[in-house]
């Protein structure tokens, strides 16, 4: 049964329990108190970890002021199987997202315009919407059966703002059918929707941060100046939406044996398999080819190095090569926890398709090098193997 709905916030949650994860070492940055911290030495059990099959409920909400033009089946096909396929490829088959859609519209008690839906939603209107949605759906569905919930609004209702799609977190869980609902995915997308939009929002359900920054910050007027096309948590429209190797490590899709850690000064050589390339067939966990090199540069800072190529989710990539980026575990979602370092700062790539051409050609090619000056890290690509892996030399100066 539905119980009282308490304060709802879109960007913060009460700190939850942590547990040790199956990997770590000196390069695993500590999980901080900031929202969606990039730390991965522990896992917050308030979030489901996508290393198994998870079940998602999809509910379709109609309103008294609009007769839907679309059917629930059409809206399901907007997002599935594409979203499940994205995660299957990204996780090397370790994670399967199973959607369970309602077949009929569920009527909301108020007109769509009554909720004043928008990107920066007033808390009282958002609370009313969520209370009404869960109460309307509760007689029809058993929330206890599902790991995550998508609330999909009639896209043609007059009060719907497609820019308002997001994950809403609760200060304290909302309870329905005896199940604590710690977050709900509110979907207000047009039909057809933005590409990868549901995969992006589902990433938040797994504790991944927004990697874009709103215009007006110190990086100018572009949403995509921090990571460009790389990782769908930066842009759902990106040419290379496969998650960063750091995120695959955080989520448990690659393990400690596939991460080379550099935490002392000196020069090291590494052979990097492209992060999107399939795993070796066989028993899970037996593929030990390096997918990520992490150079620890401070208590909450690291430089990450990975190879990107035309594999899986990155089939439309603009430039292959070795990608370098900074990670901060003490910087909150939307404030720049990850920043891609541009290997070609005086050129652009794919200007007609890229969300930020200045970073579309960021990866280094053979014979090229990049110096992350303030971090004391130098990365040089020495060559490629016959199998397509990249050989990289990394030099680290001084203590972290």
N, C-alpha and C positions, 0 to 999 in steps of 0.2 A: 504494500500500500504506500501511497505517496505521503511523505512526511513534510514538515515545514522546510521551506527553502530559505537558506540563510544567505548572507552577503555573497555576491558573485563578483569576481574580478576576472579580467581578461588577460592580465599579464603577470599575476603573482599567485603563488599557492603557499600555504603553510608548509614549512620545512617538514619533509617526511622521513621515514626510516631509511637507513642505508644498510647495505650488506656488501660483503666482499664479493668481487666479481672473479671470474675464472682466469683473469689475466691481470697484469700489473707491471711491476718492475719500476726502475728509477725514472722512466720516461712517461709514466702514466700520471698526468697532472691530477691533483686532488680536486674532487668535486667541491665547488664553492657554494656560498649561500645565495648567489644570484640566480635569477630565473633561467631555467634551462642551461645550467652551467655546462661548459664543455669538458669539465673534469670527468675522468672515467676510472678512477681508482675504486669507486664504490658505485652501486646502483640504487636509485631511489625506488623502493618497492611500491610507491604510489602509482608508478607507471608500469604498464605491461611491457615486458621485454620481448621483442619479436624474434625469438629463436625457436619458435614452435608454431603450430597452427593456432590462429586466433580467429574468433567469430565476431563479426560485426553486424549489428542490427541497423537496417535502413528503414526509417519511418518517413512517410510523405504527408505533409500538412497542407490542407486547403483552408480557405477563408470564406466567410459569408459574402464578401464583396467581390468575389471572382469565381467564375466557373473555369476549372483548369482546361487548357488547350492540349496539354500533354497527358500521357498516362504514366503511372509509376514504372511500368516496364521500359518506357522510353528513357526515363530519367536514370534508371539502373544502367542501361546500356551506354549512357553518357560517361559513366565512371568505371564500369566493370564489363569485361575482365581487364581493362587497361591498367587500373590501379593495382590489382592483384599481380598482374604480369610484371609491372614495374618492380615491385618488392621481391618477387621470385627471382628476377634477374639480379637485382642489387645484392641480394643475400646469398647468391650462389645456390639457391634452392633450399636454404635453411629455414626460411620463413614463408608461410602460406597464409594469406588473408582470405577468409571465407565470408562472403557477404550473404546475409539472410534478409531479403527485402520483404516488406509488407506488400501485398498485392493490390490494396485499395487505399484511397485517400482517407486520412483521418481528419475530421473537421475540427478546426480551432473555434473557440467560443466567441472570438472578437474579430472584427475586420482587420485586414492586414495593416491598414494605415494607423490603427490604434496603438501599434507597438513602436512607431517611429524608428524603424530599423535603419541603421546606417553603420558605417565603419566604426566610428567612435560613438558607440551606443550608450545612451543614458542608462545608468545602472538600474533604475527602477523599471524602465520599459523592458530592458533585457531580462530582468528577474521575472516580470509578468509573463513574457513570452515563454521562458523556459518552464515556469510553473504550469502554464496552460498546456504546453506541448506534452510534458510528461504525464499530466493528469488525463489528457485526452487519449494518449496512447496506452496508458496503464491497463485499462480493461481488455485491450486487444493483444498485448504482448507480455511476455515474461522476461523482464530485464535481467533476471538472474542468469539467464542462459548465455549472455553475451559479454565479450571483453571490451567492446567499444560500441558507441551509438552515434549514428549519423541522423540528424534531424533535417530533412530536405523540404524546403518550402516550395509552394507552387511558384515557379519562376515568373509567371505572367500576372500575378496579383499586383495591384497598383502600389502597395506599400513596400514592395521588395526592392532592396538595394543590393545588386550583385557584388558590390565591393565589401559587403559586410560578412562574407564567409569567413569563419574563424573557429578556433577551439576556445571554448569558454571554460575556465577553471573555477572551482569552488573553494572558498575559504574553509568550509566544512562540507563534507559530502552530502549531496542530496540522496535520499533513500527512496527506492521504489522496488517493490517485490522483495524487500529485505536485502537489497543489493545497494551498496554505496556507489553512487555515480559521482566520481571525482571530477569528470570533465565530459563535455558533450561537444560534438562537432556540429555547428550550425551551418547549413549549406543554403546559400541564396543565389546560386549560380544561374546564369542564363542557360537556355537550351539552344544549341550545344554550349558546354561550359568552356572555361579556360583550360588549356592543356595542362595535365599533371596537377591541377588544383587540389584534387582530393588526396593525392599522394603527399603533397606539401602539408596539408592540414593533418593528415595521419602521422606525418613525421613528428608533429608537436605532441601527439598522443604518446609517442615513444621518447619524449623528453629532448627532442632536437630543437635548437633555437632558430629564430629568423636570422638570416645572414645578410639581409638587405638593411639599408638605413633610409629612413624617410628623408625626402628633400628638405634642405634647410640646415643640415648638419655641417660639420667642418670639411666634408668632402664634396661640397657643391650641391647642385640641384638634381642629381641623378639618383634613383633608388638603387642602382646596381653597381655603384663604384667600388664596393668592397670585395666582392667575389665574382662579379660579372655572370657569365654563363655557367660557372662551375657549381654543381650541387643544387638540387631543386629547392633547398631551403633558402637559397639566395633568390632564385627566380624560377617559377614554374614554366616559364617560356624559354629557358636556357637551352643552348645547343648541346651542352654536356651536363645533363641533369643527374647523372649517377652520383650518389653520395660520395663525399670525400672519404678517403681511406681512414681518416680520423673518426668519422661517424660510423664507418663499418666496424672499426675497432670498438668504439663505444657500445654499439648495439650487439656485439658478440658475433658478427659475421666473419671477421678474421680474428685470429688468435695471436697470442704472444709470440709464438714461433714464426709468425709471418710479419713481425714488426722488428726491425733493427733499431736498437736504442743506442744513441750517441750521447753520453753524459759526461765524458771527460775530454780534455783538450787533445788535439792531434788530428791526423788524417786517416780516413777509413775509406774502403772501397765496398761498393754494394751492387748487387744485380737485382734490378727491380722488375718484377712482372707487372704488366699493366693492371691497374686495380679492377678494371671491368672484365678482364679475361676470365673465362670459366675456370673453375677449380679442376684439378686432376680427378678423374673418375675414381671411385673407390670408397672406402670407409670415410665418413665425415671426420675432418680434423687431420687427415693424413697428408694433405697438401701443405708443405712447409715452405714453399717458395715465397720470397719476401715481396710484400705488397706495399709496405710503408716503411719509411725511415723517419725517425723522430729524433730531433736534436734538442735536448732539454736546455733552455736558456735562462731559466729563473724558476722561482717557487711556483708560479702559476702561468709560465710562458714556455712555448716551444716553437720550433720551426719544423714543419712537416714536409716531406718530399715523397712524391709518388709519381708513377707513370700513368698517362692517360692515352687511350687509343680508341679506334672505331669498333668497340665491342658493346653488345647489349644496349643498355640505355643511352650510351654515348655514340650510337651509330651516326648521328648527325654532327659530330664534333667538328669544330673549325680547324683546330691544329693539334696534331699529336705531339707527344714529347713528355718531358719531365716537368711536373708542376710543383711549385714551391709556395708555401703559404704559412702565415703565422697563426698560432692558436693561443687564446687566452682563456683560462678557466675562471677568471675573476671578473669577466665582462659579461653583462646580461644579454639576453636575446634582444636583437634589434639595435644593439649599441656597438657592434663590430667585434664579436668574439673570434671571428676568422677574417683574415685579410690575405688575398692572393697577391703574391709578389710578381711583378711584370718582368718576364725575361726579355721582352722587346719593347721597352718604354717609348720608343720613337716610331712605332708603327701600329697599325690596327689590323684586325682580321674580320672577315665576313660582315662588312658594314651594313648590308641589306638584311641580314638575318639575326645578327647578334644583339643581345640586350645591352651590351656595353663593349663595342668593338676594341676599345683600348686594351681589354684583358682577354679578348677572344684568342689572341695569339700568344698568350702568356707563357706556355710551356717552352722549355729549352730543347734545342735539337743537339745532335752530335757535334762536339767541338765547341759548344757554347757554355758560358758560365754566368753565374749570378752571385752577387755578394750582398747579403743581408747585413749591411754595415753595422747598425746599432746592435745586432744580435751576435756579431762576431762569427758569422757562419758563411762559408763559401761553398757553392755547389757547382760542380763541373761535370758535364756529360761526356764520357770518354768513348762510348760506342754502343752498338747493339749486337745482341747475340743472333744466331741463326733462327732461334725460336721467337724472336721479337722482343725479348727483354732488353732493358736499358742498363748499361753499366755506368755507375755514378761515383765520383770521388767527392767526399765531403770533408771539409776542413773546419774544425771548431777551435776558436781561440779562447783561452782563459777559462776561469771557473764560471758556473751559471750564477 
